[in-house]
Amino acid sequence: MPYLKLQTNRQFDHATKSKIMQKLSSGVSEALGKSENYVMIVLESEKPMIFAGNNSPAAFLELKSLGLPEDQTPQFSATLCELVEQAVGVSKDRIYIEFAGPARHMWGWNSKTF
């Protein structure tokens, strides 16, 4: 159930958003070693955002996944920053990422919890 939410101050047309989300979906699936059938991506663009005192392209990511191994977050950070830099055009030093590994009973899907 990997879930990645990306917020950015960049602007994209619908077709570009779709391509970005597809790249992120396959990238998250590969990085976490989980089936892409369970990956959800949310892309929120054109968000008012200032980072380091200016409004140059920036991004905030939230990655949530059941069983997220905390000792691998540095690798996940590197992978996600690379993906976002390539797909979205935001420099790695202008990206923040929040990682979360919710308890299985706190995540629902298909009328059940995991």
Secondary structure, 3 states (H helix, E strand, C coil): CCEEEEEECCCCCHHHHHHHHHHHHHHHHHHHCCCHHHCEEEEECCCCCCECCECCCCEEEEEECCCCCHHHHHHHHHHHHHHHHHHHCCCHHHEEEEEECCCHHHCEECCEEC
